[in-house]
Amino acid sequence: MATVKGFFRDAWLELQRVIWPTQENVVKLTGFVVAVVVVVGLFMFLWSSVLSVFTRHLF
């Protein structure tokens, strides 16, 4: 039981040393990630559409 208690104590001490991002940073980075996902998704959709047009004639 002492090892479990020591684990949680050490985990709590480690969490207190973390430099947490501000809400502004979280919002900006989340927006960036969403934008990148949308752009990559559109690229993959367009590339898939172009390739399907060319491969339709092969099969």
VOKOLDREN-441246 format. One record per residue: residue number from 1; residue in three letters; chain; z, y, x of N, C-alpha, C in turn. Coordinates in pm, whole numbers, plus 50000, padded with zeros to 5 digits. Each point is the difference from the previous one (the first is absolute). Layout:
% residues N
{i = NUM, aa = ALA, ch = A, npz = Z, npy = Y, npx = X, capz = Z, capy = Y, capx = X, cpz = Z, cpy = Y, cpx = X} $
...
***
This chain:
% residues 59
{i = 1, aa = MET, ch = A, npz = 50000, npy = 49880, npx = 50082, capz = 50000, capy = 50120, capx = 49918, cpz = 50000, cpy = 50126, cpx = 50086} $
{i = 2, aa = ALA, ch = A, npz = 50058, npy = 49990, npx = 50119, capz = 50004, capy = 50117, capx = 50088, cpz = 49861, cpy = 50036, cpx = 50050} $
{i = 3, aa = THR, ch = A, npz = 49913, npy = 49900, npx = 50019, capz = 49866, capy = 50030, capx = 50049, cpz = 49918, cpy = 50070, cpx = 49893} $
{i = 4, aa = VAL, ch = A, npz = 50021, npy = 49962, npx = 49874, capz = 49929, capy = 50066, capx = 49890, cpz = 50046, cpy = 50145, cpx = 49989} $
{i = 5, aa = LYS, ch = A, npz = 50129, npy = 50021, npx = 50009, capz = 50055, capy = 50136, capx = 49993, cpz = 49949, cpy = 50083, cpx = 50118} $
{i = 6, aa = GLY, ch = A, npz = 49997, npy = 49941, npx = 50119, capz = 49949, capy = 50069, capx = 50117, cpz = 49853, cpy = 50034, cpx = 49988} $
{i = 7, aa = PHE, ch = A, npz = 49922, npy = 49909, npx = 49938, capz = 49858, capy = 50027, capx = 49980, cpz = 49980, cpy = 50122, cpx = 49912} $
{i = 8, aa = PHE, ch = A, npz = 50070, npy = 50006, npx = 49887, capz = 49984, capy = 50113, capx = 49909, cpz = 50052, cpy = 50129, cpx = 50062} $
{i = 9, aa = ARG, ch = A, npz = 50105, npy = 49994, npx = 50078, capz = 50051, capy = 50119, capx = 50069, cpz = 49895, cpy = 50051, cpx = 50099} $
{i = 10, aa = ASP, ch = A, npz = 49943, npy = 49909, npx = 50079, capz = 49898, capy = 50040, capx = 50097, cpz = 49875, cpy = 50053, cpx = 49931} $
{i = 11, aa = ALA, ch = A, npz = 49962, npy = 49936, npx = 49889, capz = 49883, capy = 50047, capx = 49926, cpz = 50023, cpy = 50141, cpx = 49947} $
{i = 12, aa = TRP, ch = A, npz = 50122, npy = 50026, npx = 49949, capz = 50032, capy = 50134, capx = 49947, cpz = 49998, cpy = 50104, cpx = 50113} $
{i = 13, aa = LEU, ch = A, npz = 50053, npy = 49966, npx = 50115, capz = 49999, capy = 50093, capx = 50112, cpz = 49857, cpy = 50029, cpx = 50046} $
{i = 14, aa = GLU, ch = A, npz = 49916, npy = 49898, npx = 49998, capz = 49860, capy = 50019, capx = 50039, cpz = 49927, cpy = 50088, cpx = 49900} $
{i = 15, aa = LEU, ch = A, npz = 50027, npy = 49982, npx = 49872, capz = 49936, capy = 50083, capx = 49897, cpz = 50041, cpy = 50146, cpx = 50012} $
{i = 16, aa = GLN, ch = A, npz = 50120, npy = 50026, npx = 50048, capz = 50044, capy = 50139, capx = 50016, cpz = 49929, cpy = 50068, cpx = 50116} $
{i = 17, aa = ARG, ch = A, npz = 49944, npy = 49925, npx = 50093, capz = 49928, capy = 50058, capx = 50114, cpz = 49852, cpy = 50028, cpx = 49970} $
{i = 18, aa = VAL, ch = A, npz = 49953, npy = 49948, npx = 49888, capz = 49858, capy = 50016, capx = 49966, cpz = 49973, cpy = 50146, cpx = 49964} $
{i = 19, aa = ILE, ch = A, npz = 49887, npy = 50051, npx = 50047, capz = 49956, capy = 50134, capx = 49961, cpz = 49904, cpy = 49982, cpx = 49883} $
{i = 20, aa = TRP, ch = A, npz = 50049, npy = 50031, npx = 49881, capz = 49923, capy = 49978, capx = 49879, cpz = 49900, cpy = 50113, cpx = 49979} $
{i = 21, aa = PRO, ch = A, npz = 49880, npy = 49971, npx = 49949, capz = 49902, capy = 50105, capx = 49975, cpz = 50042, cpy = 50087, cpx = 49881} $
{i = 22, aa = THR, ch = A, npz = 49951, npy = 50122, npx = 50001, capz = 50029, capy = 50089, capx = 49888, cpz = 49912, cpy = 49961, cpx = 49881} $
{i = 23, aa = GLN, ch = A, npz = 50037, npy = 50049, npx = 49884, capz = 49923, capy = 49970, capx = 49880, cpz = 49858, cpy = 50057, cpx = 50012} $
{i = 24, aa = GLU, ch = A, npz = 49987, npy = 50114, npx = 50064, capz = 49869, capy = 50061, capx = 50019, cpz = 49911, cpy = 49910, cpx = 50085} $
{i = 25, aa = ASN, ch = A, npz = 50055, npy = 49943, npx = 50107, capz = 49922, capy = 49909, capx = 50084, cpz = 49960, cpy = 49875, cpx = 49925} $
{i = 26, aa = VAL, ch = A, npz = 50092, npy = 49947, npx = 49920, capz = 49970, capy = 49879, capx = 49923, cpz = 49887, cpy = 50026, cpx = 49902} $
{i = 27, aa = VAL, ch = A, npz = 50004, npy = 50113, npx = 49932, capz = 49896, capy = 50032, capx = 49902, cpz = 49866, cpy = 50019, cpx = 50069} $
{i = 28, aa = LYS, ch = A, npz = 49997, npy = 50072, npx = 50112, capz = 49875, capy = 50023, capx = 50073, cpz = 49940, cpy = 49869, cpx = 50050} $
{i = 29, aa = LEU, ch = A, npz = 50083, npy = 49917, npx = 50061, capz = 49950, capy = 49875, capx = 50056, cpz = 49958, cpy = 49902, cpx = 49890} $
{i = 30, aa = THR, ch = A, npz = 50069, npy = 50001, npx = 49887, capz = 49960, capy = 49915, capx = 49888, cpz = 49864, cpy = 50045, cpx = 49946} $
{i = 31, aa = GLY, ch = A, npz = 49980, npy = 50130, npx = 49989, capz = 49870, capy = 50052, capx = 49956, cpz = 49889, cpy = 49962, cpx = 50097} $
{i = 32, aa = PHE, ch = A, npz = 50030, npy = 50006, npx = 50129, capz = 49902, capy = 49962, capx = 50101, cpz = 49963, cpy = 49853, cpx = 49989} $
{i = 33, aa = VAL, ch = A, npz = 50100, npy = 49916, npx = 49982, capz = 49975, capy = 49856, capx = 49989, cpz = 49917, cpy = 49970, cpx = 49875} $
{i = 34, aa = VAL, ch = A, npz = 50032, npy = 50062, npx = 49889, capz = 49923, capy = 49979, capx = 49877, cpz = 49856, cpy = 50046, cpx = 50019} $
{i = 35, aa = ALA, ch = A, npz = 49979, npy = 50114, npx = 50065, capz = 49865, capy = 50050, capx = 50023, cpz = 49921, cpy = 49905, cpx = 50090} $
{i = 36, aa = VAL, ch = A, npz = 50061, npy = 49949, npx = 50105, capz = 49932, capy = 49906, capx = 50089, cpz = 49964, cpy = 49872, cpx = 49926} $
{i = 37, aa = VAL, ch = A, npz = 50089, npy = 49950, npx = 49918, capz = 49972, capy = 49879, capx = 49922, cpz = 49883, cpy = 50023, cpx = 49905} $
{i = 38, aa = VAL, ch = A, npz = 49995, npy = 50115, npx = 49936, capz = 49889, capy = 50031, capx = 49908, cpz = 49869, cpy = 50009, cpx = 50076} $
{i = 39, aa = VAL, ch = A, npz = 50000, npy = 50068, npx = 50114, capz = 49877, capy = 50016, capx = 50079, cpz = 49951, cpy = 49864, cpx = 50050} $
{i = 40, aa = VAL, ch = A, npz = 50088, npy = 49919, npx = 50054, capz = 49961, capy = 49868, capx = 50049, cpz = 49953, cpy = 49912, cpx = 49884} $
{i = 41, aa = GLY, ch = A, npz = 50066, npy = 50008, npx = 49886, capz = 49957, capy = 49924, capx = 49882, cpz = 49862, cpy = 50040, cpx = 49954} $
{i = 42, aa = LEU, ch = A, npz = 49972, npy = 50129, npx = 49996, capz = 49866, capy = 50046, capx = 49962, cpz = 49896, cpy = 49955, cpx = 50102} $
{i = 43, aa = PHE, ch = A, npz = 50032, npy = 50008, npx = 50127, capz = 49907, capy = 49955, capx = 50104, cpz = 49969, cpy = 49852, cpx = 49983} $
{i = 44, aa = MET, ch = A, npz = 50102, npy = 49920, npx = 49979, capz = 49979, capy = 49856, capx = 49983, cpz = 49919, cpy = 49969, cpx = 49875} $
{i = 45, aa = PHE, ch = A, npz = 50025, npy = 50073, npx = 49892, capz = 49924, capy = 49980, capx = 49877, cpz = 49852, cpy = 50035, cpx = 50022} $
{i = 46, aa = LEU, ch = A, npz = 49975, npy = 50114, npx = 50063, capz = 49861, capy = 50039, capx = 50024, cpz = 49930, cpy = 49904, cpx = 50095} $
{i = 47, aa = TRP, ch = A, npz = 50067, npy = 49959, npx = 50106, capz = 49942, capy = 49907, capx = 50096, cpz = 49971, cpy = 49865, cpx = 49932} $
{i = 48, aa = SER, ch = A, npz = 50091, npy = 49954, npx = 49917, capz = 49981, capy = 49875, capx = 49927, cpz = 49882, cpy = 50011, cpx = 49904} $
{i = 49, aa = SER, ch = A, npz = 49986, npy = 50114, npx = 49935, capz = 49888, capy = 50021, capx = 49908, cpz = 49867, cpy = 49998, cpx = 50074} $
{i = 50, aa = VAL, ch = A, npz = 49995, npy = 50068, npx = 50114, capz = 49877, capy = 50003, capx = 50080, cpz = 49965, cpy = 49860, cpx = 50049} $
{i = 51, aa = LEU, ch = A, npz = 50098, npy = 49927, npx = 50051, capz = 49973, capy = 49865, capx = 50049, cpz = 49959, cpy = 49906, cpx = 49889} $
{i = 52, aa = SER, ch = A, npz = 50057, npy = 50017, npx = 49881, capz = 49963, capy = 49911, capx = 49890, cpz = 49856, cpy = 50024, cpx = 49956} $
{i = 53, aa = VAL, ch = A, npz = 49951, npy = 50124, npx = 50010, capz = 49860, capy = 50028, capx = 49967, cpz = 49907, cpy = 49928, cpx = 50097} $
{i = 54, aa = PHE, ch = A, npz = 50033, npy = 50003, npx = 50128, capz = 49916, capy = 49935, capx = 50100, cpz = 50010, cpy = 49848, cpx = 49994} $
{i = 55, aa = THR, ch = A, npz = 50116, npy = 49947, npx = 49976, capz = 50015, capy = 49855, capx = 50000, cpz = 49957, cpy = 49936, cpx = 49869} $
{i = 56, aa = ARG, ch = A, npz = 49987, npy = 50077, npx = 49895, capz = 49955, capy = 49945, capx = 49872, cpz = 49859, cpy = 49942, cpx = 50015} $
{i = 57, aa = HIS, ch = A, npz = 49918, npy = 50062, npx = 50082, capz = 49863, capy = 49952, capx = 50020, cpz = 49997, cpy = 49872, cpx = 50083} $
{i = 58, aa = LEU, ch = A, npz = 50099, npy = 49979, npx = 50083, capz = 50005, capy = 49881, capx = 50082, cpz = 50039, cpy = 49876, cpx = 49921} $
{i = 59, aa = PHE, ch = A, npz = 50085, npy = 50018, npx = 49902, capz = 50050, capy = 49885, capx = 49925, cpz = 49940, cpy = 50002, cpx = 49863} $
***
